[in-house]
Amino acid sequence: MALLIVLLALGLVQIWGSGGPLHRDGWFGRWQTFVYSRGVVQGKSGIGFGLVVLLPVLGTAIVLAFAEAALGWLGVLLVSVPVLLYSFGRGNFNEALAGYLRAWYQGNLEDARKAAEPLMEPADFERAQQISNGQELHRLVFRAAAYRAFERLFAVLFWFLLLGIPGAMLYRLSHLAHGALSKKNLSEGESSAPATAGDQALAARWLWLIEWLPVRAIGFSLAIVGNFAGCYRAWRDHLTCKQSATDDVLEYYLEGALGGIDSSECSAGAAVSEGQRLCGAEIEGMQALLSRALLMWVTLMALYGLFAS
């Protein structure tokens, strides 16, 4: 059943480019504002954040249980596929990356910055606005794109496989809550919830914790589908790291997995400079690695379902 749910959700993502039709986060902003406006949570760090994230997850689990009791496997399917789609990351990742590469190969840094905006956090985009060096912009986009691919898909699938649909929902709401508490715009407006500094710190720490296992799982996957020696060395060095941010660790893994990539692997041909081709080859290589890693995960799910039945 898990494999069927994942395949249906991924199929719809391929059709739509993302889970866009279901990505309506306005309710979450209103829910967060409602929770933080209650007197019981004001001035008490942690309680508001816990209610904001955990109550909708509990509600999802209850709806799933009722659907299964009423309709059996069909009910599970009807609830799980939309919720998994909702849990996937926002925006069309491939479209944004393709737009960035087109502008990059044309040497237009201004258009490249604009195209890469959906891949970046607001703070990263503000930093990108100040960058006039193409190599610096490329490193920032590479790092941002790697994390965006991870949070929009792999982390969600990891927690779905481990905890089911409530696990996928838990990750996505944790990510939304962290973004909102960090003054990040939601898809349909901006939260004005009077959260405490303690809640903001808790949200950041909690997100780091629930990304700790998935990023190491994807790191080992990248070692298998990429340059094993280089990626495994990075994976081993950061296996028990308790300080590095998720995007730092993921960047180390991808650099190791890409190994000795060179400009000849760029699809732009000889029409652009050597430096542009090399940077483009890194982005294209990252896309290929992530696609192979996803295929490996789906294949392992299929094998598990085959031999477990």
C-alpha positions in Angstrom: 0.0 0.0 0.0 2.8 2.4 0.9 4.4 1.9 -2.5 1.1 2.5 -4.3 0.5 5.7 -2.3 4.0 7.0 -3.2 3.7 6.1 -6.9 0.4 7.9 -7.2 1.6 11.0 -5.4 4.8 11.1 -7.5 2.8 10.6 -10.6 0.6 13.6 -9.8 3.7 15.6 -9.1 5.0 14.8 -12.6 1.7 15.9 -14.1 1.4 19.1 -12.1 5.1 19.9 -11.6 4.4 19.9 -7.9 1.6 19.3 -5.5 0.5 22.9 -6.2 -3.3 22.3 -6.4 -3.2 21.1 -2.8 -0.6 23.5 -1.4 -2.9 25.9 0.3 -1.2 27.0 3.5 -3.5 29.9 4.5 -5.3 27.7 7.0 -2.0 27.1 8.8 -1.3 30.8 9.2 -4.8 31.3 10.7 -4.4 28.2 12.9 -1.1 29.5 14.2 -2.5 32.9 14.9 -5.4 31.4 16.7 -3.2 29.2 18.9 -0.8 32.0 19.9 -3.7 34.3 20.7 -4.9 32.0 23.5 -3.9 33.0 26.9 -2.9 29.5 27.9 0.2 29.6 25.6 1.2 33.2 25.9 4.6 33.6 27.6 5.1 29.8 27.8 7.8 28.6 25.4 7.1 25.4 23.6 3.4 24.9 24.3 2.2 27.0 21.4 4.6 25.4 19.0 3.6 21.9 20.1 -0.1 22.7 19.7 0.4 24.3 16.3 2.2 21.2 14.9 0.9 18.2 16.8 -2.9 18.9 16.8 -3.2 18.9 13.0 -1.0 15.7 12.9 -3.3 14.0 15.4 -6.3 15.1 13.4 -4.8 13.6 10.3 -4.2 10.3 12.1 -7.8 10.3 13.4 -9.2 11.0 9.9 -7.0 8.2 8.4 -8.3 5.7 11.1 -11.9 6.6 10.4 -11.4 6.3 6.6 -9.8 2.9 7.0 -12.6 1.7 9.3 -15.3 2.9 6.9 -13.8 2.1 3.5 -10.8 -0.1 4.1 -7.8 0.2 1.8 -9.7 2.5 -0.5 -10.2 4.9 2.4 -6.6 4.8 3.3 -5.7 5.6 -0.3 -8.2 8.5 -0.6 -6.8 10.2 2.5 -3.1 9.3 2.1 -2.4 10.4 -1.4 -3.8 14.0 -0.9 -2.0 14.3 2.4 1.3 13.1 1.0 0.9 15.5 -1.9 0.3 18.3 0.6 3.4 17.3 2.6 5.7 17.6 -0.4 7.6 20.8 -0.8 6.3 23.9 -2.4 7.0 25.2 -5.9 8.2 23.5 -9.1 11.8 22.6 -8.4 12.8 21.4 -11.9 11.3 24.5 -13.6 13.1 26.8 -11.2 16.4 25.0 -11.7 16.0 24.9 -15.5 15.3 28.7 -15.5 18.4 29.3 -13.5 20.6 27.2 -15.8 19.2 29.0 -18.9 20.1 32.4 -17.4 23.5 31.1 -16.1 24.6 29.8 -19.5 23.6 33.1 -21.1 25.8 34.9 -18.5 22.8 36.9 -17.2 23.3 37.0 -13.4 20.3 39.2 -12.8 17.9 36.7 -14.5 19.7 33.8 -12.8 19.1 35.4 -9.4 15.4 35.9 -10.2 15.0 32.3 -11.5 16.7 30.9 -8.4 14.5 32.8 -6.0 12.0 29.9 -5.5 14.9 27.7 -4.5 16.1 30.0 -1.7 15.1 31.0 1.8 14.4 34.8 2.0 17.6 35.4 3.9 19.6 33.6 1.1 17.8 35.5 -1.6 18.7 38.8 0.1 22.3 37.7 0.2 22.1 36.7 -3.5 21.0 40.2 -4.3 24.3 41.6 -3.0 26.4 39.1 -4.9 28.1 40.3 -8.2 30.4 37.4 -8.6 29.1 34.5 -10.6 31.0 31.8 -8.7 29.6 33.0 -5.4 26.1 33.0 -6.7 26.5 29.5 -8.1 27.7 28.2 -4.7 24.7 29.8 -3.0 22.3 28.4 -5.5 23.9 24.9 -5.5 23.5 24.8 -1.7 20.0 26.1 -1.7 18.8 23.8 -4.5 20.3 20.8 -2.7 18.4 21.6 0.5 15.2 22.4 -1.4 15.3 19.0 -3.1 15.8 17.3 0.2 13.1 19.1 2.2 10.5 18.9 -0.6 10.7 15.2 -1.2 13.3 13.0 0.5 12.6 14.1 4.1 8.9 13.7 3.6 9.3 10.2 2.1 11.6 9.2 4.9 9.1 10.1 7.6 6.2 8.6 5.6 8.0 5.3 5.3 8.9 5.4 9.1 5.7 6.7 10.6 3.1 6.7 7.8 1.0 9.7 6.7 1.1 11.4 10.1 4.9 11.3 9.9 4.9 13.1 6.5 2.5 15.7 7.8 4.6 16.1 10.9 7.6 17.0 8.9 5.8 19.5 6.6 4.0 21.3 9.4 7.3 21.5 11.3 8.9 23.1 8.3 6.0 25.5 7.8 6.0 26.4 11.5 9.7 27.1 11.5 9.4 29.3 8.4 6.5 31.2 9.9 8.2 31.7 13.3 11.2 33.0 11.4 9.1 35.6 9.7 9.0 33.6 6.5 6.0 34.2 4.2 3.6 31.3 3.9 2.0 30.4 0.6 -1.1 32.5 1.3 0.0 35.3 3.5 2.3 35.9 6.4 1.8 34.8 10.0 1.5 37.5 12.6 1.4 35.2 15.6 3.0 36.6 18.7 5.4 33.7 19.2 8.2 33.9 21.8 11.9 33.8 21.1 11.8 30.4 22.9 9.4 29.0 20.4 11.5 30.3 17.5 14.6 28.6 18.9 12.6 25.4 19.6 11.2 25.3 16.0 14.7 25.6 14.6 16.1 22.9 16.9 13.2 20.6 16.3 13.5 20.9 12.5 17.2 20.2 12.8 16.4 17.1 14.8 13.8 15.6 12.5 16.1 16.2 9.5 19.1 14.6 11.2 18.1 11.0 10.2 16.7 11.7 6.7 19.8 13.7 5.6 22.1 10.8 6.6 19.8 8.3 4.8 20.0 10.4 1.6 23.7 10.8 2.1 24.3 7.0 2.1 22.0 6.8 -0.9 24.1 9.3 -2.8 27.2 7.3 -2.0 25.6 4.3 -3.7 24.4 6.1 -6.8 27.4 8.5 -7.1 31.1 8.5 -6.3 31.0 6.0 -3.4 34.5 6.7 -2.0 34.1 10.5 -1.9 30.6 10.5 -0.6 31.1 7.7 2.0 34.1 9.6 3.4 31.9 12.7 3.9 29.0 10.5 5.2 31.3 8.8 7.8 32.9 12.1 8.9 29.5 13.7 9.6 27.6 10.6 10.7 27.4 11.6 14.4 27.9 15.4 13.9 25.7 17.4 16.3 26.6 20.9 15.2 26.4 21.1 11.4 23.3 22.5 9.8 21.3 20.2 7.5 22.2 22.1 4.4 25.9 22.1 5.3 25.9 18.3 5.7 24.0 17.8 2.5 26.4 20.0 0.6 29.3 17.9 1.9 27.6 14.7 0.7 26.8 16.0 -2.8 30.3 17.4 -3.3 31.6 13.9 -2.4 29.1 12.1 -4.6 29.8 14.3 -7.6 33.5 13.5 -7.2 35.6 14.3 -10.3 32.8 15.9 -12.4 34.2 18.1 -15.2 32.9 20.5 -17.8 32.6 17.8 -20.4 29.5 16.6 -18.6 27.7 19.9 -19.2 24.8 19.8 -21.8 25.5 23.4 -22.9 28.3 22.5 -25.3 31.2 24.8 -26.3 29.0 27.9 -26.6 29.8 29.0 -23.1 33.0 29.5 -21.1 34.8 26.7 -19.3 33.8 28.1 -15.9 30.1 28.3 -16.8 30.2 24.7 -18.1 31.8 23.4 -15.0 29.2 25.1 -12.7 26.4 24.0 -14.9 27.7 20.4 -14.9 27.6 20.5 -11.1 23.9 21.5 -11.1 23.0 18.9 -13.8 25.0 16.3 -12.0 23.2 17.0 -8.7 19.8 16.6 -10.5 20.9 13.3 -12.0 22.2 12.1 -8.6 18.9 13.0 -6.8 16.9 11.3 -9.5 18.9 8.1 -9.2 18.6 8.3 -5.4 14.8 8.6 -5.7 14.7 5.7 -8.1 16.7 3.6 -5.6 14.3 4.4 -2.8 11.3 3.4 -4.9 13.0 0.2 -6.0 13.8 -0.7 -2.4 10.2 -0.1 -1.4 9.1 -2.4 -4.2 11.5 -5.1 -3.2 10.4 -4.8 0.4 6.8 -5.1 -0.6 7.6 -8.1 -2.8 9.5 -10.1 -0.3 7.5 -9.1 2.8 4.2 -10.3 1.3 
